[in-house]
Amino acid sequence: MASVESQPRFGQSVKGLLSDKVGSCSGDVIALTRQVLKGSRSQELLGQAARNMVIQEDAILHSEDSLRKMSIITTHLQYQEMTIILYMDLCFIFQTRGHPEECGTLQKPSGSTEAFTEMKCLHRDT
């Protein structure tokens, strides 16, 4: 009869061990699931960062192109400024030498006549 009493204890201890193992495996599966989800989220964040980087790179390239175009425009404006100053100097020289009619034969720079006259007056004041 002693063996009959030991069987329920053995069965219950096996059930307890099995229950512990199942609980441990369940905990491992939950931890693994969390890790996979975390990795999936990391991949999602990396993908978003890559897309943002491409957008920023495009914006930088566009800004670089705009800056290059502005530099070209600045150079052209400087050439126009030098032409206007040269024209005003020549007109001033012709007028001081008594040949104001020669000033009219020079080709006037394109642009606003008022701005040109105003610049000519400013040049004479200096």
FISELO-222018 format. One record per residue: residue number from 1; residue in three letters; x, y, z of N, C-alpha, C, O in turn. Coordinates in steps of 0.1 Angstrom, whole numbers, always signed. Layout:
N
   seq   type      nu      nv      nw     cau     cav     caw      cu      cv      cw      ou      ov      ow
   NUM    ALA       X       Y       Z       X       Y       Z       X       Y       Z       X       Y       Z
...
END
This chain:
126
   seq   type      nu      nv      nw     cau     cav     caw      cu      cv      cw      ou      ov      ow
     1    MET      +8     -12      +0      +0      +0      +0      +9     +12      +0      +4     +23      -4
     2    ALA     +20     +11      +4     +29     +22      +4     +32     +27     -10     +34     +39     -13
     3    SER     +32     +18     -19     +35     +21     -33     +23     +29     -39     +25     +37     -48
     4    VAL     +11     +26     -35      -1     +33     -40      +0     +47     -35      -4     +57     -43
     5    GLU      +4     +50     -23      +5     +63     -18     +16     +71     -25     +15     +83     -27
     6    SER     +27     +65     -29     +38     +72     -36     +34     +76     -50     +39     +86     -55
     7    GLN     +25     +69     -56     +22     +72     -70     +14     +85     -71     +18     +93     -80
     8    PRO      +5     +88     -62      -1    +102     -64      +9    +113     -61      +8    +124     -67
     9    ARG     +18    +111     -52     +28    +121     -49     +37    +123     -62     +40    +134     -65
    10    PHE     +41    +112     -68     +49    +113     -80     +41    +119     -91     +47    +128     -98
    11    GLY     +29    +116     -93     +20    +122    -103     +19    +137    -101     +19    +145    -110
    12    GLN     +17    +141     -88     +15    +155     -85     +28    +162     -87     +28    +174     -91
    13    SER     +39    +156     -83     +52    +163     -85     +55    +164    -100     +61    +175    -104
    14    VAL     +52    +154    -108     +54    +155    -123     +45    +166    -128     +49    +174    -136
    15    LYS     +32    +167    -124     +23    +177    -128     +29    +191    -124     +28    +200    -132
    16    GLY     +34    +192    -112     +40    +205    -108     +52    +209    -116     +53    +220    -120
    17    LEU     +61    +199    -119     +72    +202    -127     +68    +206    -141     +73    +215    -147
    18    LEU     +58    +198    -146     +53    +201    -160     +47    +215    -160     +49    +222    -170
    19    SER     +40    +218    -150     +33    +231    -149     +44    +242    -149     +43    +253    -155
    20    ASP     +54    +240    -141     +65    +250    -140     +72    +251    -154     +75    +262    -158
    21    LYS     +75    +240    -160     +81    +240    -174     +72    +248    -184     +77    +256    -191
    22    VAL     +59    +245    -183     +50    +252    -193     +50    +267    -190     +50    +275    -199
    23    GLY     +50    +271    -177     +50    +285    -173     +63    +291    -178     +63    +303    -182
    24    SER     +74    +284    -176     +87    +289    -180     +88    +291    -195     +92    +301    -200
    25    CYS     +83    +281    -203     +83    +282    -217     +73    +293    -222     +76    +301    -231
    26    SER     +62    +295    -215     +53    +306    -218     +59    +319    -216     +58    +328    -224
    27    GLY     +67    +321    -205     +74    +333    -203     +85    +335    -213     +86    +347    -218
    28    ASP     +91    +325    -218    +101    +326    -228     +95    +330    -242    +100    +339    -249
    29    VAL     +83    +324    -245     +76    +328    -257     +72    +342    -256     +73    +350    -266
    30    ILE     +67    +347    -245     +63    +361    -243     +75    +370    -245     +73    +380    -252
    31    ALA     +86    +367    -239     +98    +375    -240    +103    +375    -255    +107    +386    -260
    32    LEU    +102    +364    -262    +106    +363    -276     +97    +371    -284    +101    +378    -293
    33    THR     +84    +371    -282     +74    +379    -289     +77    +394    -287     +76    +401    -297
    34    ARG     +79    +398    -275     +83    +412    -272     +95    +416    -280     +96    +427    -285
    35    GLN    +105    +407    -280    +118    +410    -287    +115    +412    -302    +121    +421    -308
    36    VAL    +107    +403    -308    +104    +404    -322     +97    +416    -325    +100    +423    -335
    37    LEU     +87    +420    -317     +79    +432    -319     +88    +444    -317     +87    +454    -325
    38    LYS     +98    +444    -308    +107    +455    -306    +116    +456    -318    +119    +467    -323
    39    GLY    +121    +445    -323    +129    +445    -336    +121    +450    -347    +126    +457    -356
    40    SER    +108    +446    -348    +100    +451    -359     +98    +466    -358     +98    +473    -368
    41    ARG     +96    +471    -346     +95    +486    -344    +108    +493    -347    +108    +504    -353
    42    SER    +119    +486    -344    +132    +492    -347    +134    +493    -363    +139    +503    -368
    43    GLN    +130    +483    -370    +130    +483    -384    +122    +494    -390    +125    +501    -399
    44    GLU    +110    +495    -384    +101    +506    -388    +107    +520    -386    +106    +528    -395
    45    LEU    +113    +522    -375    +120    +535    -372    +132    +537    -381    +134    +548    -386
    46    LEU    +139    +526    -384    +150    +528    -393    +145    +532    -407    +152    +540    -414
    47    GLY    +135    +525    -411    +129    +528    -425    +124    +543    -425    +127    +550    -435
    48    GLN    +118    +548    -415    +113    +561    -414    +125    +571    -414    +125    +581    -421
    49    ALA    +136    +568    -407    +148    +576    -407    +154    +577    -421    +159    +587    -425
    50    ALA    +154    +566    -428    +160    +565    -441    +152    +574    -451    +157    +582    -459
    51    ARG    +138    +573    -450    +130    +582    -458    +132    +597    -455    +133    +605    -464
    52    ASN    +133    +600    -442    +135    +614    -438    +149    +619    -443    +150    +630    -447
    53    MET    +159    +610    -443    +172    +614    -448    +172    +617    -463    +178    +626    -467
    54    VAL    +164    +609    -470    +163    +611    -485    +156    +625    -487    +160    +632    -496
    55    ILE    +146    +628    -480    +139    +640    -481    +148    +652    -478    +148    +662    -485
    56    GLN    +156    +651    -467    +165    +661    -464    +176    +663    -474    +180    +674    -477
    57    GLU    +181    +652    -480    +191    +653    -490    +186    +660    -502    +193    +668    -508
    58    ASP    +173    +657    -506    +167    +664    -517    +166    +679    -514    +168    +687    -523
    59    ALA    +162    +683    -502    +161    +697    -499    +175    +704    -499    +176    +715    -503
    60    ILE    +185    +697    -494    +198    +702    -495    +203    +705    -509    +209    +715    -512
    61    LEU    +200    +695    -518    +204    +696    -532    +197    +708    -538    +203    +715    -546
    62    HIS    +184    +709    -535    +176    +721    -541    +182    +734    -536    +183    +743    -543
    63    SER    +185    +735    -523    +191    +747    -517    +204    +750    -524    +208    +762    -526
    64    GLU    +212    +740    -526    +225    +742    -532    +224    +747    -546    +231    +756    -550
    65    ASP    +214    +742    -554    +211    +747    -567    +206    +761    -567    +211    +769    -575
    66    SER    +198    +765    -557    +193    +778    -556    +204    +788    -553    +205    +799    -558
    67    LEU    +213    +784    -544    +225    +792    -540    +234    +794    -552    +239    +805    -554
    68    ARG    +236    +784    -560    +244    +786    -572    +238    +796    -582    +245    +804    -588
    69    LYS    +224    +795    -584    +217    +804    -593    +218    +818    -587    +220    +828    -595
    70    MET    +217    +820    -574    +218    +833    -568    +232    +839    -570    +233    +851    -572
    71    SER    +242    +830    -569    +256    +835    -572    +257    +840    -586    +264    +850    -588
    72    ILE    +252    +833    -595    +252    +838    -609    +245    +851    -611    +250    +860    -618
    73    ILE    +233    +852    -605    +226    +865    -606    +234    +876    -600    +234    +887    -605
    74    THR    +240    +874    -588    +248    +884    -581    +260    +888    -590    +263    +900    -591
    75    THR    +266    +879    -597    +277    +882    -606    +272    +891    -618    +279    +901    -621
    76    HIS    +260    +888    -623    +255    +896    -634    +251    +910    -629    +253    +920    -636
    77    LEU    +246    +911    -617    +243    +924    -612    +255    +932    -609    +255    +945    -611
    78    GLN    +266    +926    -605    +279    +933    -603    +284    +938    -617    +289    +950    -617
    79    TYR    +282    +930    -627    +287    +935    -640    +278    +947    -645    +284    +957    -650
    80    GLN    +265    +946    -642    +257    +958    -646    +260    +970    -638    +260    +981    -643
    81    GLU    +263    +968    -625    +267    +979    -617    +280    +986    -622    +281    +998    -623
    82    MET    +290    +977    -626    +302    +983    -631    +300    +990    -644    +306   +1001    -647
    83    THR    +291    +985    -653    +288    +992    -665    +281   +1006    -663    +285   +1016    -669
    84    ILE    +272   +1006    -653    +266   +1019    -650    +276   +1029    -644    +275   +1041    -648
    85    ILE    +284   +1024    -636    +294   +1033    -630    +304   +1039    -641    +307   +1050    -641
    86    LEU    +308   +1030    -650    +316   +1034    -661    +309   +1044    -670    +315   +1054    -674
    87    TYR    +297   +1042    -673    +289   +1051    -681    +288   +1065    -674    +290   +1075    -680
    88    MET    +285   +1065    -661    +284   +1077    -654    +298   +1084    -654    +298   +1097    -655
    89    ASP    +309   +1077    -652    +322   +1083    -652    +325   +1090    -666    +330   +1101    -666
    90    LEU    +321   +1083    -676    +324   +1088    -690    +315   +1101    -692    +320   +1111    -697
    91    CYS    +303   +1100    -688    +294   +1112    -689    +300   +1124    -681    +300   +1135    -686
    92    PHE    +304   +1121    -669    +310   +1132    -661    +322   +1138    -668    +324   +1150    -668
    93    ILE    +331   +1129    -673    +343   +1134    -680    +339   +1142    -692    +345   +1153    -694
    94    PHE    +330   +1138    -700    +326   +1145    -712    +319   +1159    -708    +322   +1169    -715
    95    GLN    +312   +1159    -698    +305   +1171    -693    +315   +1181    -688    +314   +1193    -690
    96    THR    +325   +1176    -680    +335   +1185    -675    +345   +1190    -685    +351   +1201    -683
    97    ARG    +346   +1183    -696    +355   +1188    -707    +347   +1196    -717    +353   +1201    -727
    98    GLY    +335   +1199    -714    +327   +1207    -723    +321   +1200    -735    +318   +1206    -745
    99    HIS    +319   +1187    -735    +313   +1179    -745    +301   +1171    -740    +301   +1159    -741
   100    PRO    +291   +1178    -735    +280   +1171    -730    +272   +1163    -740    +265   +1153    -737
   101    GLU    +273   +1167    -753    +266   +1160    -764    +272   +1146    -766    +265   +1137    -771
   102    GLU    +285   +1144    -762    +291   +1131    -764    +285   +1121    -754    +284   +1109    -757
   103    CYS    +280   +1126    -743    +273   +1117    -733    +261   +1110    -739    +258   +1099    -736
   104    GLY    +254   +1117    -748    +242   +1112    -754    +245   +1101    -764    +236   +1093    -767
   105    THR    +257   +1101    -769    +261   +1091    -779    +264   +1077    -773    +265   +1067    -780
   106    LEU    +267   +1077    -760    +270   +1065    -753    +257   +1056    -752    +247   +1062    -751
   107    GLN    +259   +1043    -753    +247   +1035    -751    +244   +1034    -737    +252   +1030    -728
   108    LYS    +231   +1038    -733    +227   +1038    -720    +224   +1023    -715    +219   +1015    -723
   109    PRO    +227   +1020    -703    +224   +1007    -698    +209   +1005    -697    +202   +1014    -695
   110    SER    +205    +992    -699    +190    +990    -699    +186    +990    -684    +194    +988    -675
   111    GLY    +173    +994    -682    +168    +995    -669    +160   +1008    -667    +157   +1015    -677
   112    SER    +157   +1010    -655    +149   +1022    -652    +157   +1035    -654    +168   +1036    -649
   113    THR    +150   +1044    -661    +157   +1057    -664    +158   +1065    -651    +168   +1072    -649
   114    GLU    +148   +1065    -643    +148   +1072    -630    +159   +1067    -621    +167   +1075    -615
   115    ALA    +161   +1054    -621    +172   +1049    -612    +185   +1053    -618    +195   +1056    -610
   116    PHE    +187   +1053    -631    +199   +1057    -637    +202   +1072    -635    +213   +1076    -631
   117    THR    +192   +1081    -636    +193   +1095    -633    +197   +1097    -619    +206   +1105    -616
   118    GLU    +190   +1090    -610    +193   +1091    -596    +208   +1087    -593    +214   +1094    -585
   119    MET    +212   +1076    -599    +226   +1072    -597    +236   +1082    -602    +246   +1085    -596
   120    LYS    +232   +1088    -614    +241   +1098    -620    +242   +1110    -610    +253   +1116    -609
   121    CYS    +231   +1114    -604    +232   +1125    -595    +240   +1122    -583    +248   +1130    -578
   122    LEU    +238   +1110    -578    +246   +1106    -566    +261   +1106    -570    +269   +1110    -561
   123    HIS    +264   +1102    -582    +278   +1101    -586    +284   +1115    -586    +296   +1117    -583
   124    ARG    +277   +1125    -591    +282   +1138    -592    +284   +1144    -578    +293   +1153    -576
   125    ASP    +276   +1140    -568    +277   +1146    -555    +290   +1141    -548    +295   +1148    -539
   126    THR    +296   +1130    -552    +308   +1125    -545    +320   +1131    -551    +331   +1128    -546
END
